[in-house]
Amino acid sequence: MNVNRDYMYVDVCFPDNNEKDFVEMAKRIGIGGLLFLYDDLPKEKIKTEKIKIWYGIYCKNPNKKSKSLLFTDTLKRNIPKNENLVYFYTPEEEKKKSFHFPTRKNHVLIKELKEKNKLFGFSFVSIKDTKNFEKIEFFINLCKKYDINSFLASFARQPYFLRNEIHMRALGKAIGMMPKTTKTSLHLLGDFLMKHT
């Protein structure tokens, strides 16, 4: 995937009637764009001039038919070809879904993500929990091995969990990403959003 290196870092969040609070926090810490994820897209969209806003659906079924942006942490084989679909990794979802750490099928699934040219996100909210660090590190190494287009974002459910680009660069270094790789990963989502909306 060719990256527009002049494009902004975009953070991801799950608002709950507090979109304005997320926008205010983004302005305060210097985030240029936000992606709001919902179970269903809102009828009314927030208006703001200083922050670029995108809207997407958080879905548990990656085969969901929709022209909207779809984000899922349901990781399983037979990845659909939907170009608007993005995957992200949430360690706490493993017990709920048929995805276990570490197994051979994880390698197969990551290879399939590569073959389908999918984005694969890592959540700051998950990484900040030290008990998840080994799992996150395992998947970071798989992404490096198979050259996956991976990105970092907060996936915040509260405004105070948003993180700016400087913080995310430090996080990328801490979890084993090379500085150049981290910088590129922080622009991948923004580039994807510009192309698909």
C-alpha positions as CSV (number, residue, x, y, z in Angstrom):
1,M,0.0,0.0,0.0
2,N,1.4,3.4,-1.0
3,V,1.3,5.8,1.9
4,N,0.5,9.5,1.7
5,R,3.3,10.6,4.1
6,D,1.9,14.2,4.3
7,Y,-1.4,12.9,5.7
8,M,-2.4,13.2,9.3
9,Y,-2.5,10.6,12.1
10,V,-6.0,9.4,12.7
11,D,-7.1,7.9,16.0
12,V,-10.0,5.5,16.5
13,C,-12.7,5.6,19.2
14,F,-16.1,4.3,20.2
15,P,-18.2,7.3,21.2
16,D,-21.3,6.9,23.4
17,N,-23.2,10.2,22.9
18,N,-19.9,12.0,23.8
19,E,-18.6,12.8,20.4
20,K,-17.9,16.5,21.3
21,D,-15.8,15.4,24.3
22,F,-13.7,13.2,21.9
23,V,-13.3,16.2,19.5
24,E,-12.3,18.5,22.3
25,M,-9.7,16.1,23.6
26,A,-8.3,15.5,20.1
27,K,-7.9,19.3,19.7
28,R,-6.2,19.6,23.0
29,I,-3.6,16.9,22.4
30,G,-3.0,17.6,18.7
31,I,-4.8,14.9,16.8
32,G,-5.9,15.9,13.3
33,G,-8.5,13.2,12.6
34,L,-10.8,10.9,14.4
35,L,-12.7,7.7,13.2
36,F,-15.9,7.2,15.2
37,L,-17.0,3.5,15.3
38,Y,-20.6,2.5,16.1
39,D,-22.8,-0.5,16.1
40,D,-25.1,1.5,13.7
41,L,-24.2,4.7,12.0
42,P,-25.7,7.8,13.6
43,K,-28.4,9.8,11.7
44,E,-26.8,13.1,12.7
45,K,-23.1,13.8,12.3
46,I,-21.0,16.2,14.3
47,K,-19.8,19.3,12.6
48,T,-16.3,20.6,13.3
49,E,-13.8,22.5,11.3
50,K,-10.5,21.7,13.0
51,I,-10.8,18.0,13.2
52,K,-11.5,15.7,10.3
53,I,-14.1,13.1,11.2
54,W,-14.9,9.7,9.7
55,Y,-17.6,7.3,10.6
56,G,-17.5,3.5,10.5
57,I,-19.3,0.4,11.8
58,Y,-17.9,-2.0,14.4
59,C,-19.1,-5.4,13.4
60,K,-18.7,-8.8,14.8
61,N,-19.5,-10.5,11.5
62,P,-16.7,-9.7,8.9
63,N,-19.1,-11.0,6.2
64,K,-21.5,-8.2,6.8
65,K,-22.7,-6.6,3.6
66,S,-22.3,-2.8,3.7
67,K,-20.9,0.0,1.7
68,S,-19.8,1.7,4.9
69,L,-16.4,1.3,6.6
70,L,-16.4,-1.9,8.6
71,F,-14.0,-2.6,11.5
72,T,-13.9,-6.1,13.2
73,D,-11.9,-7.9,15.8
74,T,-13.4,-11.2,14.8
75,L,-10.3,-13.0,13.5
76,K,-11.0,-16.2,11.6
77,R,-10.2,-17.8,8.3
78,N,-11.8,-17.1,4.9
79,I,-11.4,-13.4,5.0
80,P,-13.9,-11.6,2.7
81,K,-12.7,-9.4,-0.2
82,N,-14.6,-6.4,1.0
83,E,-12.3,-3.4,0.4
84,N,-14.0,-1.4,3.2
85,L,-13.2,-4.0,5.9
86,V,-10.4,-3.4,8.4
87,Y,-9.3,-5.9,11.1
88,F,-7.9,-5.1,14.5
89,Y,-6.6,-7.2,17.3
90,T,-8.1,-7.3,20.8
91,P,-6.6,-9.9,23.1
92,E,-9.6,-10.0,25.5
93,E,-11.8,-11.2,22.6
94,E,-9.9,-14.5,22.2
95,K,-12.0,-16.4,24.7
96,K,-15.2,-15.2,23.0
97,K,-14.1,-16.1,19.6
98,S,-12.3,-19.1,18.0
99,F,-8.9,-17.5,17.9
100,H,-6.2,-18.7,20.3
101,F,-2.6,-17.8,21.1
102,P,-0.3,-19.0,19.8
103,T,-1.1,-21.6,17.1
104,R,-0.2,-22.4,13.6
105,K,-3.6,-21.1,12.4
106,N,-2.5,-17.6,13.5
107,H,0.3,-17.8,10.9
108,V,-2.2,-18.9,8.3
109,L,-4.6,-16.1,9.1
110,I,-1.9,-13.4,9.1
111,K,-0.8,-14.7,5.7
112,E,-4.3,-14.5,4.4
113,L,-4.5,-10.9,5.6
114,K,-1.5,-10.2,3.5
115,E,-2.9,-12.0,0.5
116,K,-6.1,-9.9,0.8
117,N,-4.1,-6.7,1.4
118,K,-5.9,-6.0,4.6
119,L,-5.1,-3.4,7.2
120,F,-4.5,-4.9,10.7
121,G,-4.8,-2.6,13.7
122,F,-3.3,-2.7,17.2
123,S,-5.2,-1.2,20.1
124,F,-3.5,1.1,22.6
125,V,-6.2,0.2,25.2
126,S,-5.1,-3.5,24.9
127,I,-1.4,-2.8,24.8
128,K,-1.4,-0.7,28.0
129,D,-2.5,-3.8,29.9
130,T,0.8,-5.5,30.7
131,K,-0.8,-9.0,30.8
132,N,-1.5,-8.6,27.1
133,F,2.0,-7.5,26.1
134,E,3.3,-11.0,25.2
135,K,0.3,-11.6,22.9
136,I,0.7,-8.2,21.3
137,E,4.4,-8.8,20.8
138,F,3.7,-12.1,19.2
139,F,1.3,-10.6,16.6
140,I,3.7,-7.6,16.0
141,N,6.4,-10.2,15.1
142,L,4.0,-12.0,12.8
143,C,3.1,-8.8,11.0
144,K,6.8,-8.0,10.5
145,K,7.4,-11.5,9.2
146,Y,4.6,-11.3,6.6
147,D,5.0,-7.6,5.9
148,I,1.4,-6.8,7.0
149,N,0.0,-3.2,6.6
150,S,-0.5,-2.7,10.4
151,F,-1.4,0.5,12.3
152,L,-1.6,1.8,15.8
153,A,-4.6,3.6,17.3
154,S,-6.1,4.0,20.7
155,F,-9.5,2.4,20.0
156,A,-10.6,4.5,23.0
157,R,-14.0,4.2,24.7
158,Q,-13.3,7.3,26.8
159,P,-11.8,10.6,25.5
160,Y,-8.9,10.4,28.0
161,F,-7.6,7.3,26.3
162,L,-7.0,9.1,23.0
163,R,-3.3,9.3,22.2
164,N,-1.5,11.6,19.8
165,E,1.1,10.7,17.2
166,I,4.1,11.4,19.5
167,H,2.8,9.0,22.1
168,M,2.0,6.4,19.5
169,R,5.6,6.6,18.1
170,A,7.0,5.9,21.6
171,L,4.5,3.0,22.0
172,G,5.6,1.5,18.6
173,K,9.2,1.5,19.7
174,A,8.2,-0.1,23.1
175,I,6.4,-3.0,21.4
176,G,9.2,-3.7,18.9
177,M,8.4,-1.7,15.8
178,M,11.3,0.0,14.1
179,P,11.0,3.8,14.1
180,K,10.5,4.0,10.3
181,T,7.9,1.3,10.5
182,T,6.1,3.0,13.3
183,K,6.0,6.3,11.5
184,T,4.6,4.6,8.4
185,S,2.0,2.7,10.4
186,L,0.6,5.9,11.9
187,H,-0.3,7.2,8.5
188,L,-1.7,4.0,7.0
189,L,-5.2,4.4,8.4
190,G,-5.5,8.0,7.3
191,D,-4.4,7.0,3.8
192,F,-6.9,4.2,3.8
193,L,-9.7,6.5,4.9
194,M,-8.9,9.0,2.2
195,K,-9.1,6.3,-0.5
196,H,-12.2,4.6,0.7
197,T,-14.5,7.5,1.6
